[in-house]
């Protein structure tokens, strides 16, 4: 499918320049007999992979280790503590009553604690009563008990059944006594509820968005079915491939990467379909034989589609260098999804188009000799206006985008507190507010300290002097053997919430103090330590991965456009677009939606999706401009390229923005923020950066934009209005 630049001009061109229909892979996909072979092979593949795709959820790993930074101290503690206690997430059952607890309340609390302690199902390890808490008049005002819950291989998803059973046992008295379940177990259960049915929700939401936009774009029920069928086939195949890699190849998949996979395959796959359909429609106006038309469409659009997919896939693979396991695991999952999407859109989709014939475009069937509507359409008029004063246009656009980027000062990507991570207010959030009112806020998520046996006294004394640690809480909890395999296990309660700055400071001081004890080899983990290590790893990943992704994109653009100036120009515009989108998003999150902040991974994920996917539209535009510049010169090439690609790129941008926007259907702030930022950034790139900024800059720079390629000094081979005739190659 390698394509030269001697492609078609405008749809109404016909005449002097002789271009043969290519043979090879492009022709093989859509040949008179081979198209049926392609379809048959895909049917066989889908029959085989469909059962495997449905197993992807079972292969997900949502345990703590699959999310945390691999070499962090908190992760080391998590692995070491398995020798003492199984990995667990304590649920905290909190009781309170306005005006204080009654004797009946106290009896109920003791009864509930005893009943939960006797439970053995769903990994419940008994309970430990803490309280009641008294006011200054020594009247009981609140009580709580802690229930450790063992997590199985599925991680936090296994906690829901345990929390449901605890909730059924404790219930609500209906007499004014408040009962809430919070702590890691409570939050995990509410998160599981938020993510329940995520695959189906995202699949059907993305499917609805694609269908609506394709229907508006094509105004044809018959045509929209083919890209939808192709992209669904690509998604099933990708899910099956990822399941096999997770099951037998060691690939780590979690709920986050599986959810993003659906959005990415739908968005990117539909974009490639739109680009191919637009080029195929052009060729149908020049060729009576639809097989020849598709071969030429694949030959000419193929390089841009492949370069686009390669940009996304390689950018995603860069994520393998991340310290965060959740980030590094997303890389290959997303890369496989894009690669399979590309394969489907350059094999299955063109085969289906050729099989169904021209009538699939009904009621707007492109016939030979009909004029190309883009020549006089909206984007042609925009190109004409931009070409009048390109320097003024790009300077004004840069100033506006730069002003929008100032919103970055409102960005607060230091991490979201657990209570701020939901778009609604689940029971665990309400319970935490009650808990921190009466008890040490870190009671449900203690520090975990593991050191060499024999250092217990020194460690305990050192921890008791750390600000933010409750001195009386330092020790080995009941039911845990303190020494195993030459190491000792202890816990300590924090006075502050584990996701607070004060708790992070306490972790830092605890580590500094304990690391100074000779021969103790003490390590500090637990909830607050995990949050601190995650924040630091995310900052490291931002600093490392963002420059690497820019280098990857720059190299691909350089090879594709055979230029130095054009890739630098495109990279600069995309980075400016990213900054503006992030600035507007930060302002919207703070003042419109009222979100408390952003997850630590938010800037990196938005950057990856906006740069890797946003560069698609610049690739589609610039490859067409380069193609037309070889025939008509750079100035006319910009106008023709913008006119020819404007409609399809706009539709592609709407599809991609819409599919990412469906992340907002989940009641999770992190997903909603990524969905909003990427959707807004894609629209900004589609309607402003690509159509106005890139076009104006290219017009102003002129032929030098192709330096050091031959187009930087060559003259056009054809005048703008010169006709050209395609000469079909013979069929085998």
C-alpha atoms as one frame of an Amber mdcrd trajectory, in Angstrom:
protein
   0.000   0.000   0.000   2.978   2.255  -0.311   1.901   5.354  -2.075   3.685
   7.960  -4.098   2.723  11.572  -4.163   1.446  11.567  -7.696  -2.134  11.227
  -6.614  -5.353  12.661  -7.839  -6.145  16.283  -7.877  -9.731  17.445  -7.641
 -12.794  15.447  -8.443 -13.559  17.330 -11.653 -10.051  16.913 -13.007  -9.639
  14.680 -16.018  -7.183  14.667 -18.812  -3.493  14.863 -19.449  -1.526  13.325
 -16.576  -1.359   9.530 -16.886  -1.574   7.586 -13.610  -1.823   3.800 -13.578
  -4.006   2.000 -11.095  -1.594   0.311  -8.632  -1.247  -3.404  -8.251   0.021
  -5.306  -5.218  -1.449  -5.271  -1.720  -3.876  -2.428  -2.392  -5.222  -4.226
  -5.449  -5.256  -7.606  -3.696  -7.615  -6.431  -0.950 -10.297  -5.314  -3.398
  -9.820  -7.594  -6.402 -12.784  -9.190  -8.121 -12.164 -12.549  -6.449  -9.812
 -11.648  -3.596 -12.400  -9.405  -1.911 -14.433 -12.532  -1.139 -11.360 -14.249
   0.269 -10.746 -11.260   2.575 -14.345 -11.353   3.781 -14.221 -15.124   4.361
 -11.007 -14.866   6.352 -12.472 -12.176   8.586 -15.638 -14.202   9.184 -13.491
 -17.163  10.264 -11.410 -14.926  12.527 -14.486 -13.405  14.190 -16.069 -16.800
  14.787 -12.888 -17.933  16.519 -12.172 -14.780  18.541 -15.657 -13.820  19.740
 -15.693 -16.313  22.657 -12.181 -15.205  23.651 -13.125 -11.522  23.572 -15.825
 -12.153  26.158 -13.193 -13.530  28.553 -11.144 -10.326  28.699 -12.890  -9.194
  31.884 -11.819 -12.424  33.596  -8.188 -11.764  32.643  -8.106  -8.301  34.206
  -5.888  -7.734  37.224  -7.101  -5.012  39.523  -4.994  -5.838  42.551  -2.864
  -3.058  43.999   0.365  -4.254  42.364  -1.132  -3.874  38.873  -1.646  -0.150
  39.484   1.304   0.891  41.629   4.819   1.965  40.626   6.774  -1.276  40.307
   9.888  -0.407  42.354   8.339   1.938  44.907   8.870   1.292  48.617   5.125
   0.920  49.157   5.003  -1.812  46.507   7.921  -3.613  48.168   6.052  -3.499
  51.478   2.929  -4.825  49.793   4.868  -7.847  48.566   6.622  -8.408  51.914
   3.486  -8.172  54.031   1.988 -11.175  52.270   4.200 -13.281  54.552   2.293
 -11.906  57.556  -1.238 -11.207  56.358  -2.974 -11.704  53.023  -3.508  -8.575
  50.953  -6.596  -6.968  52.363  -8.593  -3.768  52.313 -10.263  -2.925  55.626
 -13.838  -1.749  55.595 -14.732   0.689  58.365 -18.287   0.587  59.719 -19.100
   3.955  61.317 -22.033   4.706  63.619 -23.217   8.120  64.759 -26.362   9.835
  65.988 -27.129  13.508  66.255 -27.167  14.178  70.000 -25.121  11.098  70.906
 -25.464   7.324  70.939 -28.098   5.689  73.104 -27.785   2.524  75.152 -29.765
   0.720  72.449 -27.314   2.015  69.854 -24.366   0.677  71.829 -26.028  -2.714
  72.126 -26.675  -2.801  68.389 -23.087  -1.839  67.612 -21.702  -4.601  69.820
 -24.112  -7.095  68.293 -23.179  -6.056  64.736 -19.451  -6.255  65.477 -19.849
  -9.757  66.899 -21.954 -10.882  63.922 -19.439  -9.562  61.384 -16.563 -11.080
  63.354 -18.193 -14.480  62.964 -18.455 -14.165  59.165 -16.214 -16.355  57.069
 -17.505 -15.744  53.529 -16.080 -13.374  50.903 -12.673 -13.074  52.558 -13.886
 -11.374  55.746 -11.262 -11.795  58.497 -13.394 -10.889  61.517 -13.677  -7.408
  62.999 -11.960  -5.135  65.493 -14.145  -2.749  67.507 -12.803   0.779  67.912
 -14.771   3.100  70.179 -17.089   4.406  71.167 -15.808   7.991  70.988 -16.929
  10.232  73.828 -17.612  13.953  73.936 -16.484  16.290  76.699 -19.445  15.243
  78.826 -18.312  11.603  78.496 -21.377  10.721  76.464 -20.869   8.337  73.514
 -21.260  10.184  70.206 -19.852   7.752  67.645 -18.353   4.280  67.261 -16.697
   2.258  64.534 -15.294  -1.182  63.900 -12.748  -2.240  61.299 -13.244  -5.325
  59.116 -10.187  -6.588  57.177 -11.268  -8.137  53.865  -8.935 -10.353  51.849
  -8.631  -9.457  48.175  -8.394 -12.214  45.595  -6.700 -11.974  42.180  -9.394
  -9.647  40.867  -8.416  -7.045  43.455 -10.939  -4.439  44.526 -13.741  -6.018
  42.478 -13.852  -8.921  44.948 -14.671  -6.635  47.863 -18.192  -5.761  46.774
 -19.788  -9.005  47.935 -18.122  -8.687  51.341 -19.293  -5.108  51.775 -22.803
  -6.041  50.675 -22.916  -8.770  53.340 -21.610  -6.401  56.017 -24.152  -3.779
  54.966 -26.966  -6.352  55.126 -25.889  -7.331  58.638 -25.437  -3.833  60.054
 -28.351  -2.340  58.173 -30.010   0.846  59.391 -32.071   1.057  62.508 -34.477
   3.622  61.100 -34.436   5.478  64.445 -31.891   8.169  63.616 -28.769   6.046
  63.998 -26.483   6.622  61.007 -24.580   3.603  59.685 -22.000   4.003  56.916
 -19.283   1.782  55.459 -16.125   3.610  54.478 -12.384   2.931  54.493 -10.551
   1.201  51.624 -13.137  -1.577  51.512 -16.062   0.832  51.353 -14.414   2.964
  48.683 -13.488  -0.132  46.686 -17.064  -1.376  46.790 -18.428   1.976  45.615
 -15.787   2.100  42.866 -16.851  -1.336  41.741 -20.442  -0.131  41.537 -19.285
   2.853  39.487 -17.407   0.604  37.079 -20.141  -2.043  36.925 -20.968  -2.739
  33.312 -18.246  -0.363  32.110 -17.515  -2.454  29.020 -21.144  -2.500  27.957
 -21.716   1.157  28.840 -18.732   2.359  26.840 -19.402  -0.017  23.952 -23.033
   0.992  23.462 -22.368   4.689  24.115 -19.485   4.775  21.636 -21.551   2.808
  19.125 -24.422   5.283  19.433 -22.076   8.249  18.921 -20.501   6.680  15.836
 -23.869   5.809  14.292 -25.307   9.293  14.846 -22.287  11.120  13.423 -21.948
   8.754  10.454 -25.640   9.186   9.711 -25.249  12.979   9.754 -22.080  12.747
   7.635 -23.251  10.286   4.993 -27.037  10.655   5.226 -27.102   7.000   4.271
 -28.286   4.153   6.478 -26.683   1.561   4.236 -23.231   3.176   4.237 -22.955
   3.701   7.990 -23.434  -0.029   8.650 -20.151  -1.012   6.993 -17.756   1.041
   9.173 -19.758   0.081  12.265 -19.522  -3.628  11.439 -15.818  -3.273  10.693
 -14.984  -1.413  13.883 -16.995  -3.846  16.032 -15.121  -6.718  14.371 -11.848
  -4.912  15.099 -12.793  -4.447  18.755 -13.681  -8.130  19.254 -10.462  -9.203
  17.557  -8.383  -6.791  19.631 -10.035  -7.943  22.865  -9.345 -11.566  21.979
  -5.698 -10.837  21.146  -5.239  -8.938  24.392  -6.923 -11.733  26.355  -4.466
 -14.262  24.915  -1.524 -11.979  25.680  -2.789 -11.475  29.227  -3.403 -15.169
  29.739  -0.232 -16.537  28.187   2.108 -13.607  27.521   2.239 -11.816  30.857
   0.412  -8.683  29.648  -1.240  -6.830  32.537  -4.772  -5.580  31.807  -6.911
  -3.681  34.286 -10.297  -1.956  34.191  -8.745   1.332  33.102  -6.901  -0.030
  30.064  -9.836  -2.233  29.045 -12.200   0.755  29.144  -9.885   3.007  27.146
  -9.380   0.209  24.601 -13.056   0.349  23.609 -13.021   4.112  23.139  -9.717
   4.068  21.257 -10.652   1.337  18.766 -14.000   2.957  18.011 -12.563   6.442
  17.657  -9.413   5.639  15.670 -11.015   2.904  13.552 -13.897   5.124  12.495
 -11.458   7.930  11.648  -9.572   5.637   9.264 -12.852   4.522   7.712 -13.942
   8.113   7.117 -10.676   9.001   5.402 -10.827   5.958   3.140 -14.474   6.530
   2.219 -13.751  10.142   1.281 -10.914   9.114  -1.036 -12.917   6.203  -2.462
 -15.799   8.563  -3.256 -13.378  10.828  -5.145 -12.068   7.932  -7.197 -15.587
   6.678  -7.997 -16.188  10.009  -9.737 -13.236   9.239 -12.019 -13.540   5.460
 -12.541 -16.374   3.332 -13.775 -14.849   0.207 -12.173 -15.238   0.314  -8.402
 -12.362  -2.160  -7.930  -9.986   0.251  -9.660 -11.412   3.141  -7.666 -10.801
   1.350  -4.369  -7.294   0.259  -5.371  -6.387   3.882  -6.074  -8.086   5.069
  -2.881  -6.095   2.589  -0.801  -2.897   3.434  -2.667  -3.263   7.154  -2.018
  -4.912   7.244   1.409  -3.001   4.225   2.714   0.258   5.987   3.655  -1.584
   8.610   5.708  -3.734   5.997   7.460  -0.743   3.759   8.199   1.351   6.696
   9.410  -1.500   7.804  11.646  -1.906   4.349  13.174   1.863   3.960  13.565
   2.020   7.294  15.378  -0.648   6.243  17.850   0.667   2.693  18.344   4.303
   3.699  18.825   3.322   6.552  21.131   1.377   4.076  23.223   4.306   1.667
  23.337   6.433   4.472  24.775   4.260   4.105  27.886   6.105   0.859  28.611
   8.879   3.049  30.056   6.522   4.344  32.767   7.123   3.594  36.435   3.396
   3.297  37.075   2.268  -0.244  36.327  -1.185   0.991  35.317   0.379   3.359
  32.765   2.914   0.887  31.384   0.172  -1.740  31.069  -2.015   0.623  29.035
   0.690   1.018  26.363   0.629  -2.435  24.726  -3.133  -2.781  25.217  -3.777
   0.435  23.300  -1.119  -0.371  20.672  -2.713  -3.751  19.940  -6.132  -2.105
  19.667  -4.924   0.485  17.162  -2.997  -2.091  15.125  -6.018  -4.384  14.845
  -8.235  -1.396  14.034  -5.870  -0.431  11.216  -5.842  -3.984   9.864  -9.639
  -4.133   9.780  -9.985  -0.752   8.109  -7.548  -1.504   5.269  -8.748  -5.067
   4.601 -12.262  -5.890   5.810 -13.758  -2.443   5.333 -12.587  -1.827   1.723
 -13.596  -5.375   0.797 -17.101  -4.719   2.125 -17.339  -1.416   0.259 -16.394
  -3.047  -3.035 -18.703  -6.021  -2.474 -21.732  -3.794  -1.871 -20.936  -1.494
  -4.787 -21.896   2.107  -5.476 -25.461   1.736  -4.290 -24.211   1.689  -0.675
 -23.832   5.497  -0.973 -27.555   5.899  -1.727 -29.144   8.433  -1.904 -25.958
  10.399  -2.877 -24.345   7.906  -5.245 -21.066   9.195  -6.801 -21.172   8.616
 -10.564 -18.347   8.999 -13.062 -17.965  12.599 -14.191 -20.008  14.200 -11.428
 -18.248  17.244  -9.920 -16.341  16.954  -6.655 -18.406  18.992  -4.135 -15.396
  19.877  -2.007 -14.114  22.169  -4.804 -16.748  24.765  -3.977 -17.722  23.722
  -0.462 -17.294  25.333   2.953 -13.680  24.319   3.412 -12.766  25.599  -0.023
 -14.144  29.006   0.966 -12.282  28.903   4.287  -9.068  28.102   2.425  -9.592
  31.058   0.119 -10.084  33.422   3.053  -7.072  32.103   4.974  -4.908  32.476
   1.848  -5.603  36.206   1.593  -3.711  37.167   4.776  -2.130  33.990   6.157
   0.352  35.728   8.474  -2.355  37.731  10.188  -4.491  34.587  10.530  -1.822
  32.411  12.129  -0.524  35.164  14.411  -4.038  35.859  15.705  -4.743  32.160
  16.185  -1.496  31.618  18.109  -2.316  34.577  20.359  -5.789  33.202  21.145
  -4.504  29.678  21.842  -1.727  31.096  23.988  -4.265  33.042  26.026  -6.321
  29.880  26.550  -3.188  28.068  27.724  -2.957  30.441  30.702  -5.698  28.343
  32.254  -2.934  25.849  33.057  -2.263  27.882  36.190  -5.564  26.482  37.496
  -4.475  22.881  36.906  -4.205  20.883  40.140  -2.953  17.442  39.082  -1.556
  16.556  42.503  -4.027  13.720  42.893  -7.648  13.317  43.909  -8.699  12.547
  47.443 -10.900   9.470  47.696 -13.870  11.609  48.686 -13.363  13.732  45.567
 -12.988  10.881  43.079 -16.721  10.373  42.427 -19.061  12.657  40.523 -21.796
  11.665  42.989 -21.688  11.120  46.779 -21.623   7.381  47.578 -21.954   5.950
  51.078 -18.183   5.632  51.577 -17.724   9.383  51.088 -20.484  10.186  53.611
 -18.973   7.684  56.027 -15.511   9.219  55.730 -16.883  12.637  56.655 -18.446
  11.121  59.781 -15.283   9.184  60.586 -12.893  12.148  60.407 -15.223  14.101
  62.696 -14.801  11.674  65.590 -11.798   9.419  64.949  -8.227   9.645  63.620
  -8.740  10.038  59.882  -6.117   7.420  59.046  -7.664   4.706  61.197  -8.811
   2.600  58.277  -5.531   2.770  56.365  -2.580   2.445  58.752   1.077   2.764
  57.910   2.651  -0.655  57.460   6.240  -1.018  58.652   8.357  -4.083  57.955
  11.897  -4.267  59.313  14.501  -6.788  60.417  13.675  -8.834  63.511  15.246
  -7.359  66.598  14.646  -3.759  65.595  11.123  -3.586  67.012  11.940  -1.406
  70.005  13.933   1.124  67.987  11.341   1.295  65.223   8.467   1.753  67.647
  10.276   4.505  69.552  11.251   6.299  66.350   7.729   6.138  64.906   6.159
   7.430  68.100   8.098  10.659  67.627   6.966  11.273  64.044   4.492  14.112
  63.702   1.183  12.861  62.354   1.528   9.335  63.778  -0.681   8.413  66.758
   1.949   7.195  69.280  -0.278   4.733  71.103  -1.182   2.989  67.840   2.308
   1.741  66.936   2.578  -2.037  67.199   1.543  -5.356  65.732  -2.266  -5.673
  65.381  -4.098  -8.522  67.103  -4.161 -11.828  65.251  -0.945 -11.175  63.305
   2.256 -13.086  64.069   4.809 -10.301  64.600   7.953 -12.046  63.328   8.369
 -14.227  60.260  11.325 -15.023  58.006  13.617 -12.745  59.987  11.339  -9.716
  59.654   8.920  -7.968  61.985   5.524  -6.506  61.056   4.021  -3.396  62.659
   1.297  -0.872  61.925   0.746   2.750  62.928  -2.343   4.946  62.701  -2.124
   8.369  61.059  -3.946  11.338  62.512  -4.800  12.661  59.039  -6.515  11.272
  55.949  -4.096   9.079  53.962  -4.692  11.195  50.842  -3.896  14.484  52.597
  -0.673  16.475  52.308  -0.125  16.046  56.047  -0.212  12.249  55.679   2.297
  12.371  52.810   4.588  14.486  54.970   4.232  11.975  57.808   5.218   9.139
  55.448   8.278  11.069  54.300   9.338  11.780  57.886   8.715   8.193  58.948
  10.881   6.875  56.143  13.634   9.367  56.840  13.627   8.478  60.540  13.470
   4.702  60.125  16.010   4.543  57.297  18.505   6.148  59.669  18.263   3.250
  62.144  21.371   1.058  61.625  20.721  -2.470  60.310  16.929  -2.128  60.625
  16.291  -2.176  56.862  12.886  -0.672  57.636  10.394  -0.056  54.866   7.209
   2.013  55.140   4.079   1.225  53.153   0.327   1.380  53.565  -2.365   3.587
  52.051  -0.722   6.984  52.542   2.636   5.658  51.303   0.975   4.261  48.180
  -0.600   7.632  47.411   2.703   9.448  47.916   4.688   6.989  45.758   2.035
   7.101  43.042   2.217  10.889  42.883   6.004  10.877  42.589   5.999   8.141
  39.940   3.410  10.013  37.875   5.549  13.153  37.944   8.554  11.099  36.786
   6.516   9.553  33.981   5.342  12.971  32.770   8.906  14.269  32.574  10.183
  11.157  30.765   7.374  10.079  28.466   6.140  13.375  27.051   9.504  14.220
  25.380   9.867  10.612  24.144   6.433  10.692  22.514   7.244  13.991  20.823
  10.428  12.463  19.383   8.511   9.425  18.072   5.866  11.605  16.419   8.516
  13.901  14.949  10.423  11.004  13.378   7.281   9.504  11.825   6.263  12.850
  10.373   9.763  13.384   9.003   9.731  10.041   7.189   6.182  10.541   5.895
   6.577  14.129   4.666  10.276  13.869   3.749  10.822  17.230   5.374  12.306
  18.844   8.483  10.317  22.071   8.589   6.817  20.586   8.153   7.143  18.076
  11.056   8.469  20.777  13.399   5.579  23.031  12.389   3.020  20.294  13.048
   4.552  19.318  16.398   4.521  22.947  17.504   0.861  23.409  16.610  -0.191
  20.207  18.363   1.687  21.108  21.556   0.080  24.557  21.518  -3.308  22.931
  20.982  -2.633  20.577  23.922  -1.714  23.470  26.208  -4.829  25.419  25.221
  -7.097  22.391  25.689  -5.582  21.650  29.085  -5.931  25.285  30.116  -9.609
  25.467  29.182 -10.255  22.082  30.805  -8.602  23.146  34.065 -10.840  26.227
  34.214 -13.937  24.169  33.407 -13.129  21.580  36.084 -12.652  24.260  38.720
 -15.394  26.747  37.936 -17.976  24.814  35.888 -17.961  21.273  37.278 -16.582
  22.035  40.735 -14.040  19.189  40.743 -11.456  19.357  43.522  -8.493  18.578
  41.263  -7.083  16.099  38.774  -5.529  12.685  39.050  -1.732  12.592  38.900
  -1.841  10.711  35.592  -4.255  13.196  33.987  -1.719  15.401  32.105   0.123
  12.415  30.643  -2.987  10.592  29.454  -4.459  13.719  27.890  -1.129  14.469
  26.222  -0.840  10.948  24.810  -4.338  10.940  23.377  -4.323  14.506  22.086
  -0.865  14.389  20.518  -0.982  10.831  19.189  -4.568  11.096  17.963  -4.659
  14.828  17.249  -1.669  14.537  14.935  -3.840  12.255  12.787  -5.690  15.184
  11.315  -2.488  17.025  10.526  -1.193  13.875   8.837  -4.371  13.581   6.774
  -4.170  17.237   5.781  -0.427  17.558   5.150  -0.078  14.356   3.120  -2.843
  15.608   0.835  -1.274  19.083   0.652   2.065  17.514  -0.226   0.418  15.397
  -2.898  -1.295  18.399  -4.440   1.773  20.647  -4.039   3.723  18.328  -6.332
   1.153  19.088  -9.031   0.065  22.655  -8.402   2.608  24.268  -6.057   2.371
  24.761  -2.311  -0.051  27.696  -2.302  -2.677  25.998  -4.456  -1.812  22.675
  -2.802  -2.905  24.059   0.581  -6.212  25.287  -0.807  -6.941  22.035  -2.635
  -5.821  19.864   0.290  -7.936  21.768   2.784 -10.965  21.672   0.491 -10.565
  17.950  -0.175  -9.976  16.851   3.443 -11.939  19.453   5.402 -15.235  17.600
   5.500 -13.832  14.174   6.310 -11.473  15.480   8.990 -14.315  17.406  10.605
 -16.434  14.261  10.698 -13.502  12.239  12.050 -12.910  14.816  14.769 -16.553
  14.726  15.805 -16.443  10.926  16.006 -13.282  10.874  18.100 -14.477  13.667
  20.387 -17.827  11.957  20.821 -16.322   8.571  21.673 -14.035  10.062  24.316
 -16.891  12.148  25.691 -18.725   8.926  26.592 -16.148   8.451  29.368 -18.187
  11.114  31.126 -21.035   8.615  31.479 -19.047   6.954  34.291 -19.519   8.498
  37.776 -15.739   8.671  38.225 -14.048  12.076  38.156 -10.794  10.792  36.629
 -12.545   9.309  33.601 -14.883  12.282  33.219 -11.928  14.687  33.197  -9.973
  12.705  30.615 -13.076  12.415  28.433 -13.806  16.147  28.576 -10.219  17.280
  27.983  -9.597  14.933  25.063 -12.973  15.674  23.453 -12.461  19.437  23.735
  -8.856  19.175  22.525  -9.848  17.113  19.494 -12.541  19.625  18.524 -10.103
  22.497  18.994  -7.549  20.738  16.823 -10.129  19.843  14.185 -11.818  23.198
  13.740  -9.054  25.671  14.612  -5.543  24.236  14.641  -5.706  22.055  11.562
  -8.039  24.150   9.393  -6.779  27.615  10.298  -3.381  27.540  12.003  -1.640
  24.789  10.006  -3.062  26.029   6.710  -2.059  29.645   7.384   1.472  28.705
   8.510   2.005  26.515   5.457   0.782  29.276   3.151   3.045  31.834   4.806
   6.156  29.627   4.750   5.477  28.470   1.199   7.677  25.935  -0.590  10.298
  26.093   2.180   7.953  24.079   4.393   9.121  20.976   2.466  12.832  21.632
   3.072  15.121  19.797   2.395  12.872  17.775   0.063  12.702  18.481  -3.651
   9.327  20.225  -3.285  11.057  23.048  -1.373  12.457  24.395  -4.649  10.448
  22.717  -7.402   7.816  24.314  -9.578   4.372  22.767  -9.988   4.045  20.207
 -12.746   0.470  21.237 -13.555  -1.538  24.447 -13.333  -4.427  24.342 -10.893
  -7.136  23.855 -13.502  -5.264  21.376 -15.662  -7.217  18.174 -16.315  -5.871
  14.726 -15.740  -6.957  11.249 -16.787  -6.486   8.048 -14.842  -5.386   5.022
 -16.876  -6.556   1.779 -15.282  -4.064  -1.052 -15.085  -5.124  -4.426 -16.397
  -6.633  -6.928 -14.011  -4.796 -10.154 -13.543
